[in-house]
Amino acid sequence: MVRKSMFDRILQELQQIRYRLDDLENVLSKWKPLPLEISESELFSLPDHLRKTYLTVASKGECSATEVSNLTGRCRSIESSYLNQLARMGWLVKRRDSKAMHFCLVSGKVLKGTTKTKEKRRTHLFS
């Protein structure tokens, strides 16, 4: 009896994980243009606090500082600062939507169309 209920709980959790993965795949497949591919070593070159913010934006696609702060559990003003740092470093792109600023990942097309290149982004990371 106990084992069956444990297996049922494990099965339910696996199903929930699968549903979440399906949702993520749907969100990622709708991104146009596709986000810039970043190697793990580049991602680990970010400080922990900025990496957490960057990965939150990457998981949502596009979001504001309020949405990011709700997901990370940090204050909105701190997240706003981190998002702006990432935008200045070339990791994110920001756009104004009425009063709110929205941030999304840099795509290959956006990166080529601006003066920022991968090399400039790397120099910002280490300076």
N, CA and C atoms as a LAMMPS dump frame, in Angstrom:
ITEM: TIMESTEP
0
ITEM: NUMBER OF ATOMS
381
ITEM: BOX BOUNDS ff ff ff
-5.0000000000000000e+02 5.0000000000000000e+02
-5.0000000000000000e+02 5.0000000000000000e+02
-5.0000000000000000e+02 5.0000000000000000e+02
ITEM: ATOMS id mol type element x y z
1 1 1 N 0.805 -1.189 0
2 1 2 C 0 0 0
3 1 3 C 0.857 1.265 0
4 2 1 N 1.83 1.294 0.912
5 2 2 C 2.669 2.483 1.028
6 2 3 C 3.486 2.665 -0.242
7 3 1 N 4.027 1.59 -0.769
8 3 2 C 4.838 1.691 -1.982
9 3 3 C 4.011 2.168 -3.16
10 4 1 N 2.803 1.688 -3.29
11 4 2 C 1.956 2.098 -4.402
12 4 3 C 1.673 3.596 -4.334
13 5 1 N 1.385 4.095 -3.139
14 5 2 C 1.113 5.525 -3.014
15 5 3 C 2.368 6.351 -3.302
16 6 1 N 3.547 5.864 -2.928
17 6 2 C 4.792 6.559 -3.242
18 6 3 C 5.021 6.598 -4.746
19 7 1 N 4.797 5.472 -5.402
20 7 2 C 4.971 5.419 -6.849
21 7 3 C 3.964 6.328 -7.554
22 8 1 N 2.768 6.407 -7.027
23 8 2 C 1.77 7.301 -7.61
24 8 3 C 2.208 8.755 -7.482
25 9 1 N 2.756 9.115 -6.322
26 9 2 C 3.239 10.487 -6.133
27 9 3 C 4.405 10.797 -7.069
28 10 1 N 5.304 9.843 -7.207
29 10 2 C 6.448 10.038 -8.111
30 10 3 C 5.954 10.188 -9.549
31 11 1 N 5.006 9.37 -9.94
32 11 2 C 4.444 9.454 -11.286
33 11 3 C 3.776 10.812 -11.515
34 12 1 N 3.038 11.297 -10.532
35 12 2 C 2.395 12.606 -10.655
36 12 3 C 3.431 13.722 -10.798
37 13 1 N 4.489 13.65 -10.01
38 13 2 C 5.536 14.666 -10.108
39 13 3 C 6.229 14.621 -11.468
40 14 1 N 6.491 13.444 -11.99
41 14 2 C 7.1 13.316 -13.309
42 14 3 C 6.182 13.872 -14.388
43 15 1 N 4.895 13.635 -14.256
44 15 2 C 3.945 14.183 -15.222
45 15 3 C 3.931 15.711 -15.163
46 16 1 N 3.986 16.269 -13.955
47 16 2 C 4.026 17.723 -13.819
48 16 3 C 5.295 18.299 -14.436
49 17 1 N 6.401 17.623 -14.254
50 17 2 C 7.655 18.063 -14.871
51 17 3 C 7.532 18.036 -16.384
52 18 1 N 6.935 16.997 -16.901
53 18 2 C 6.75 16.885 -18.355
54 18 3 C 5.883 18.024 -18.883
55 19 1 N 4.807 18.354 -18.157
56 19 2 C 3.943 19.462 -18.578
57 19 3 C 4.711 20.78 -18.583
58 20 1 N 5.549 20.981 -17.566
59 20 2 C 6.349 22.206 -17.521
60 20 3 C 7.342 22.26 -18.679
61 21 1 N 7.952 21.131 -18.99
62 21 2 C 8.887 21.094 -20.116
63 21 3 C 8.174 21.386 -21.432
64 22 1 N 6.967 20.845 -21.584
65 22 2 C 6.185 21.132 -22.79
66 22 3 C 5.884 22.619 -22.902
67 23 1 N 5.54 23.25 -21.78
68 23 2 C 5.274 24.69 -21.779
69 23 3 C 6.518 25.476 -22.18
70 24 1 N 7.672 25.085 -21.628
71 24 2 C 8.922 25.773 -21.992
72 24 3 C 9.245 25.606 -23.477
73 25 1 N 9.051 24.412 -23.999
74 25 2 C 9.304 24.18 -25.417
75 25 3 C 8.394 25.043 -26.278
76 26 1 N 7.132 25.178 -25.885
77 26 2 C 6.203 26.023 -26.645
78 26 3 C 6.638 27.48 -26.621
79 27 1 N 7.054 27.969 -25.463
80 27 2 C 7.498 29.357 -25.351
81 27 3 C 8.742 29.584 -26.2
82 28 1 N 9.703 28.671 -26.103
83 28 2 C 10.951 28.841 -26.854
84 28 3 C 10.738 28.737 -28.351
85 29 1 N 9.818 27.899 -28.799
86 29 2 C 9.593 27.738 -30.236
87 29 3 C 8.942 28.971 -30.848
88 30 1 N 8.291 29.806 -30.03
89 30 2 C 7.618 31.002 -30.532
90 30 3 C 8.547 32.209 -30.635
91 31 1 N 9.745 32.117 -30.084
92 31 2 C 10.674 33.243 -30.137
93 31 3 C 11.154 33.446 -31.552
94 32 1 N 10.988 34.653 -32.053
95 32 2 C 11.498 35.005 -33.37
96 32 3 C 12.101 36.381 -33.265
97 33 1 N 13.311 36.602 -33.621
98 33 2 C 14.321 35.614 -33.962
99 33 3 C 14.746 34.837 -32.724
100 34 1 N 15.355 33.712 -32.976
101 34 2 C 15.8 32.86 -31.884
102 34 3 C 16.867 33.569 -31.065
103 35 1 N 16.923 33.33 -29.762
104 35 2 C 17.953 33.968 -28.931
105 35 3 C 19.358 33.539 -29.349
106 36 1 N 20.287 34.391 -29.069
107 36 2 C 21.69 34.116 -29.352
108 36 3 C 22.162 32.955 -28.51
109 37 1 N 22.856 32.02 -29.124
110 37 2 C 23.373 30.885 -28.356
111 37 3 C 24.6 31.332 -27.58
112 38 1 N 24.6 31.025 -26.299
113 38 2 C 25.685 31.429 -25.413
114 38 3 C 26.274 30.183 -24.786
115 39 1 N 27.58 30.089 -24.817
116 39 2 C 28.237 28.926 -24.238
117 39 3 C 28.145 28.972 -22.721
118 40 1 N 28.279 27.805 -22.113
119 40 2 C 28.207 27.728 -20.653
120 40 3 C 29.331 28.52 -20.001
121 41 1 N 30.503 28.513 -20.622
122 41 2 C 31.624 29.244 -20.017
123 41 3 C 31.342 30.747 -19.994
124 42 1 N 30.695 31.27 -21.049
125 42 2 C 30.331 32.682 -21.05
126 42 3 C 29.29 32.971 -19.978
127 43 1 N 28.327 32.069 -19.849
128 43 2 C 27.279 32.256 -18.856
129 43 3 C 27.849 32.222 -17.441
130 44 1 N 28.814 31.341 -17.203
131 44 2 C 29.423 31.263 -15.881
132 44 3 C 30.37 32.418 -15.602
133 45 1 N 30.695 33.198 -16.63
134 45 2 C 31.524 34.375 -16.396
135 45 3 C 30.726 35.508 -15.751
136 46 1 N 29.388 35.408 -15.801
137 46 2 C 28.544 36.394 -15.118
138 46 3 C 28.572 36.153 -13.61
139 47 1 N 28.508 37.223 -12.826
140 47 2 C 28.378 37.036 -11.374
141 47 3 C 27.062 36.325 -11.058
142 48 1 N 27.001 35.658 -9.915
143 48 2 C 25.83 34.864 -9.553
144 48 3 C 24.536 35.662 -9.583
145 49 1 N 24.554 36.874 -9.027
146 49 2 C 23.319 37.654 -8.958
147 49 3 C 22.819 38.041 -10.352
148 50 1 N 23.73 38.35 -11.278
149 50 2 C 23.318 38.682 -12.641
150 50 3 C 22.912 37.436 -13.421
151 51 1 N 23.58 36.328 -13.152
152 51 2 C 23.232 35.079 -13.832
153 51 3 C 21.815 34.64 -13.486
154 52 1 N 21.451 34.793 -12.216
155 52 2 C 20.095 34.42 -11.786
156 52 3 C 19.056 35.279 -12.514
157 53 1 N 19.309 36.563 -12.626
158 53 2 C 18.397 37.459 -13.333
159 53 3 C 18.342 37.104 -14.813
160 54 1 N 19.499 36.857 -15.423
161 54 2 C 19.55 36.519 -16.848
162 54 3 C 18.783 35.227 -17.132
163 55 1 N 18.98 34.21 -16.305
164 55 2 C 18.294 32.936 -16.523
165 55 3 C 16.787 33.07 -16.314
166 56 1 N 16.374 33.953 -15.425
167 56 2 C 14.948 34.198 -15.228
168 56 3 C 14.342 34.817 -16.482
169 57 1 N 15.022 35.801 -17.06
170 57 2 C 14.535 36.414 -18.304
171 57 3 C 14.542 35.383 -19.425
172 58 1 N 15.572 34.547 -19.462
173 58 2 C 15.65 33.518 -20.502
174 58 3 C 14.498 32.527 -20.394
175 59 1 N 14.085 32.215 -19.187
176 59 2 C 12.995 31.25 -19.022
177 59 3 C 11.635 31.86 -19.362
178 60 1 N 11.48 33.162 -19.177
179 60 2 C 10.203 33.822 -19.456
180 60 3 C 10.103 34.342 -20.883
181 61 1 N 11.215 34.637 -21.521
182 61 2 C 11.192 35.192 -22.872
183 61 3 C 11.33 36.7 -22.851
184 62 1 N 10.324 37.391 -22.349
185 62 2 C 10.368 38.839 -22.212
186 62 3 C 9.615 39.193 -20.945
187 63 1 N 10.203 40.056 -20.13
188 63 2 C 9.526 40.413 -18.881
189 63 3 C 10.037 41.744 -18.353
190 64 1 N 9.287 42.268 -17.403
191 64 2 C 9.652 43.526 -16.751
192 64 3 C 10.374 43.225 -15.441
193 65 1 N 10.876 44.275 -14.809
194 65 2 C 11.58 44.106 -13.534
195 65 3 C 10.645 43.553 -12.46
196 66 1 N 9.387 43.94 -12.512
197 66 2 C 8.415 43.435 -11.536
198 66 3 C 8.229 41.931 -11.683
199 67 1 N 8.089 41.47 -12.922
200 67 2 C 7.916 40.033 -13.163
201 67 3 C 9.15 39.255 -12.725
202 68 1 N 10.323 39.796 -13.034
203 68 2 C 11.565 39.121 -12.632
204 68 3 C 11.671 39.072 -11.115
205 69 1 N 11.336 40.174 -10.442
206 69 2 C 11.438 40.204 -8.978
207 69 3 C 10.46 39.23 -8.33
208 70 1 N 9.286 39.043 -8.941
209 70 2 C 8.337 38.062 -8.41
210 70 3 C 8.889 36.644 -8.511
211 71 1 N 9.659 36.375 -9.552
212 71 2 C 10.212 35.029 -9.75
213 71 3 C 11.478 34.784 -8.924
214 72 1 N 12.287 35.819 -8.745
215 72 2 C 13.545 35.628 -8.014
216 72 3 C 13.392 35.849 -6.515
217 73 1 N 12.339 36.558 -6.116
218 73 2 C 12.141 36.837 -4.7
219 73 3 C 12.948 38.024 -4.208
220 74 1 N 13.566 38.753 -5.132
221 74 2 C 14.328 39.945 -4.743
222 74 3 C 13.487 41.194 -4.997
223 75 1 N 13.903 42.28 -4.438
224 75 2 C 13.217 43.567 -4.56
225 75 3 C 13.198 44.031 -6.024
226 76 1 N 12.115 44.716 -6.45
227 76 2 C 11.986 45.155 -7.83
228 76 3 C 13.087 46.138 -8.223
229 77 1 N 13.448 47.04 -7.325
230 77 2 C 14.479 48.029 -7.651
231 77 3 C 15.837 47.364 -7.884
232 78 1 N 16.128 46.326 -7.121
233 78 2 C 17.382 45.596 -7.314
234 78 3 C 17.361 44.887 -8.664
235 79 1 N 16.235 44.239 -8.977
236 79 2 C 16.131 43.56 -10.268
237 79 3 C 16.211 44.547 -11.424
238 80 1 N 15.63 45.702 -11.251
239 80 2 C 15.716 46.732 -12.286
240 80 3 C 17.168 47.124 -12.536
241 81 1 N 17.918 47.278 -11.458
242 81 2 C 19.338 47.598 -11.577
243 81 3 C 20.097 46.487 -12.293
244 82 1 N 19.833 45.236 -11.91
245 82 2 C 20.508 44.096 -12.538
246 82 3 C 20.146 43.987 -14.021
247 83 1 N 18.873 44.195 -14.344
248 83 2 C 18.437 44.115 -15.741
249 83 3 C 19.11 45.202 -16.576
250 84 1 N 19.211 46.404 -16.022
251 84 2 C 19.882 47.481 -16.752
252 84 3 C 21.37 47.202 -16.91
253 85 1 N 21.998 46.603 -15.904
254 85 2 C 23.408 46.215 -16.026
255 85 3 C 23.577 45.209 -17.16
256 86 1 N 22.702 44.217 -17.205
257 86 2 C 22.782 43.2 -18.259
258 86 3 C 22.542 43.821 -19.638
259 87 1 N 21.655 44.803 -19.712
260 87 2 C 21.406 45.478 -20.99
261 87 3 C 22.633 46.291 -21.412
262 88 1 N 23.26 46.991 -20.47
263 88 2 C 24.467 47.75 -20.801
264 88 3 C 25.612 46.833 -21.231
265 89 1 N 25.665 45.646 -20.637
266 89 2 C 26.726 44.697 -20.968
267 89 3 C 26.468 43.986 -22.291
268 90 1 N 25.266 44.133 -22.837
269 90 2 C 24.958 43.518 -24.122
270 90 3 C 24.305 42.148 -24.024
271 91 1 N 23.91 41.735 -22.838
272 91 2 C 23.277 40.423 -22.661
273 91 3 C 21.782 40.481 -22.93
274 92 1 N 21.157 41.633 -22.66
275 92 2 C 19.719 41.79 -22.847
276 92 3 C 19.428 43.01 -23.712
277 93 1 N 18.238 43.019 -24.282
278 93 2 C 17.74 44.172 -25.021
279 93 3 C 16.536 44.692 -24.254
280 94 1 N 16.428 46.02 -24.14
281 94 2 C 15.269 46.554 -23.447
282 94 3 C 14.45 47.414 -24.394
283 95 1 N 13.133 47.405 -24.135
284 95 2 C 12.229 48.243 -24.913
285 95 3 C 11.166 48.789 -23.98
286 96 1 N 10.728 50 -24.301
287 96 2 C 9.714 50.652 -23.478
288 96 3 C 8.333 50.276 -23.993
289 97 1 N 7.464 49.893 -23.067
290 97 2 C 6.066 49.617 -23.388
291 97 3 C 5.236 50.483 -22.455
292 98 1 N 4.797 51.627 -22.954
293 98 2 C 4.094 52.63 -22.163
294 98 3 C 4.994 53.063 -21.012
295 99 1 N 4.664 52.745 -19.766
296 99 2 C 5.519 53.157 -18.648
297 99 3 C 6.546 52.104 -18.263
298 100 1 N 6.306 50.885 -18.655
299 100 2 C 7.173 49.781 -18.212
300 100 3 C 8.282 49.497 -19.226
301 101 1 N 9.43 49.075 -18.699
302 101 2 C 10.525 48.617 -19.548
303 101 3 C 10.478 47.09 -19.575
304 102 1 N 10.581 46.532 -20.768
305 102 2 C 10.598 45.084 -20.919
306 102 3 C 11.966 44.664 -21.432
307 103 1 N 12.449 43.549 -20.932
308 103 2 C 13.765 43.046 -21.273
309 103 3 C 13.627 41.68 -21.919
310 104 1 N 14.452 41.415 -22.926
311 104 2 C 14.477 40.093 -23.555
312 104 3 C 15.913 39.773 -23.956
313 105 1 N 16.141 38.519 -24.317
314 105 2 C 17.479 38.087 -24.693
315 105 3 C 17.908 38.719 -26.003
316 106 1 N 19.189 38.877 -26.166
317 106 2 C 19.746 39.393 -27.401
318 106 3 C 19.692 38.291 -28.442
319 107 1 N 19.204 38.609 -29.625
320 107 2 C 19.206 37.631 -30.709
321 107 3 C 20.378 37.93 -31.635
322 108 1 N 20.717 36.997 -32.494
323 108 2 C 21.805 37.19 -33.439
324 108 3 C 21.561 38.373 -34.356
325 109 1 N 20.302 38.578 -34.758
326 109 2 C 19.94 39.673 -35.645
327 109 3 C 20.131 41.02 -34.952
328 110 1 N 19.692 41.127 -33.722
329 110 2 C 19.835 42.371 -32.97
330 110 3 C 21.303 42.663 -32.734
331 111 1 N 22.078 41.632 -32.422
332 111 2 C 23.495 41.812 -32.136
333 111 3 C 24.233 42.331 -33.364
334 112 1 N 23.899 41.82 -34.549
335 112 2 C 24.561 42.28 -35.775
336 112 3 C 24.152 43.697 -36.134
337 113 1 N 22.93 44.079 -35.793
338 113 2 C 22.415 45.396 -36.153
339 113 3 C 22.889 46.507 -35.235
340 114 1 N 23.53 46.196 -34.154
341 114 2 C 24.005 47.221 -33.227
342 114 3 C 25.52 47.268 -33.257
343 115 1 N 26.073 48.214 -32.537
344 115 2 C 27.531 48.331 -32.491
345 115 3 C 28.148 47.343 -31.519
346 116 1 N 27.326 46.706 -30.709
347 116 2 C 27.86 45.75 -29.74
348 116 3 C 28.089 44.411 -30.417
349 117 1 N 29.25 43.862 -30.195
350 117 2 C 29.566 42.534 -30.707
351 117 3 C 29.89 41.635 -29.54
352 118 1 N 30.095 40.371 -29.839
353 118 2 C 30.463 39.445 -28.765
354 118 3 C 31.756 39.887 -28.092
355 119 1 N 32.687 40.387 -28.875
356 119 2 C 33.96 40.797 -28.305
357 119 3 C 33.774 41.962 -27.338
358 120 1 N 32.932 42.935 -27.713
359 120 2 C 32.698 44.055 -26.811
360 120 3 C 32.042 43.565 -25.534
361 121 1 N 31.115 42.607 -25.67
362 121 2 C 30.443 42.101 -24.489
363 121 3 C 31.445 41.415 -23.581
364 122 1 N 32.372 40.66 -24.168
365 122 2 C 33.374 39.983 -23.362
366 122 3 C 34.268 40.973 -22.627
367 123 1 N 34.633 42.076 -23.296
368 123 2 C 35.49 43.054 -22.63
369 123 3 C 34.754 43.725 -21.49
370 124 1 N 33.433 43.921 -21.625
371 124 2 C 32.649 44.502 -20.538
372 124 3 C 32.627 43.559 -19.342
373 125 1 N 32.597 42.277 -19.603
374 125 2 C 32.501 41.31 -18.517
375 125 3 C 33.757 41.305 -17.66
376 126 1 N 34.892 41.503 -18.282
377 126 2 C 36.148 41.361 -17.556
378 126 3 C 36.766 42.689 -17.174
379 127 1 N 36.08 43.798 -17.425
380 127 2 C 36.665 45.099 -17.05
381 127 3 C 36.048 45.622 -15.783
